[in-house]
Amino acid sequence: MKQTVNRSRVNLEVQLAGLTLQNPVMPASGTFGFGEEYAPLFDLNRLGAIVVKTITLQPLIGNPPPRLMETPCGVLNSIGLQNPGLEVFIREKLPYLRRFSPPLIVNIAGRTIDEYAELAERLSAAGGVAALEVNISCPNVKEGGIVFGTVPDMAARVTAAVKSQTHLPVIVKLTPNVTDITAIARAVEEAGADALSLINTVRGMAIDIKTRRPALANIVGGLSGPAIKPVALYAVWQVAQAVKIPLIGMGGIMTSRDAVEFLLAGATAVAVGTAGLVNPTAIIEIIAGLEDYLVEQGLNDIRELIGAVQI
Amino acid sequence: MYVKGKIIEQRKLRSEYNILIIEQAEIARKARPGQFIMLQAWERGDIVLPRPFSLYRILPAKGQLHILYKIRGKATLEMSRRIPGEEVKLIGPLGNGADLPETGNIALLGRGIGAAPLMAIAETAYNRGLVVYTFLSARKRELIPGVVDFTRYSSKVVLSTDDGEENEGRLLTVLLEELITKEGIKIKTVFTCGSKRLAQGLLPMETKYNFRAYVLLEEVMACGIGSCKGCVCKVRTPGTPEGHAYKRVCKDGPVFPASEVIW
């Protein structure tokens, strides 16, 4: 029997790795820049968390164009972690980001384990950062990135190095481009990760048959969007069985219905990437849609959905 | 701004081009020539991203935007099927737009559908009392869009077609050079769109004839607002270790000084 639920009583708040999120929806790193471009389009204070684009120790100019290609139900990208580097981030971007109330999650990537450690140390000291998201899953850079995310021992070593340099919660972002994502997830959990983000993009390519050349200058790119949602959902469900730490589910979430699926599969929170490129206010609509779903289902608390898929 | 717009007219041109007329008063009021919009004119899940379109005409008094487009793929095919009264979604106005000189003459060089954003520049320049010289090329005559409209705003419209029917298919840069040297016309600013060759051809002419050349770039885009860094072009950037940087066509452009772009 469904009970009648008053919308104002619906709870969307979740706890994740020591962070309190007013709702479980956040942008996916890399699709949201440093928030500046989206601030004129909606109030960033409505987000569950703010997740910024990957920061590296030194500035990266990124990959040569073309960097983007649309494929059926998906987007292939190979940006190559273009970013202004840690110093510029701390000096020019962080003061702006500190104005907002949702927890700020800063995504980091290193070419070496030492670089990850240094990024963790300096960002922890910078103030205003609520958590670190460790990118060991970028498919588009030659050094670092995915190299650390495909071998359990390497993933564990990066996680331990970051943990040793920070008091902040450490979220490790996993790649689906592995044989067994649960092996990586378990290794990272044992090394001290406080939460996991999954999945990063799925490796793919496209060829322009007129020029007979790859559509992306980098040849390979990362596929995102609705095309990868089933892959992502299955990964979340599998990993949810394998670890105890909370998960942030992502990969092709376009609507609140998609978000509900990820929560049911075992994610405590979700991240929205490609949808925000299609509709800049998608993330706000997803938050509202989650509330509607709870009311519709006669539930008071979003936490009742987490891992509630009935097998 | 992420808003809805209403289709007023779907105008089929003689060739493979269409003009979509959208009522969107706020964007029409704010937009400047050279800016663009991201448009979503379909409800199909397999087409993921909105598509960037330059503004062919901006009519603030009527609250209208005119989009000249060519049917190239499934998104533009869907767009061509929309009928008056239907709604579309838009983000805009986006990009830096074209900076027109206060006084003097401007030249516009467009290849094929690249003529689209030049129309809004021509109209604005004409309304500000600048003298406009327009040079347009395509494979054949019917693939040059908007000649009648360009004629209204230009002192002279020069055409060239690859089939030789117009001006023996000579390069627009050569035809511009003739205007400058044979007719003694001084050009202050040139805008070009639709051909890498045209933009490159303008480079040696800049110092020789003392004008500034700007290119309007097109690139596949995702967000359109500068966030995703997907639509970059390579730009000369002295003082950086590489000597170049990747700038966002959507936010830092789409109008770039032609001499800065590394092709």
Interface residues (C-beta under 8 A of the other chain):
Chain A: G30 T31 F32 G33 E37 Y38 L41 I61 G62 P64 P65 P66 R67 L68 M69 E70 P72 C73 G74 V75 N77 I79 Q82 G225 P226 T274 G276 L277 V278 N279 P280 T281
Chain B: M1 Y2 Q40 G45 D46 I47 V48 L49 P50 K89 I91 E219 V220 M221 A222 C223 I225 G226 S227 C228 K229 G230 C231 V232 C233 K234 T240 E242 H244 A245 Y246 K251
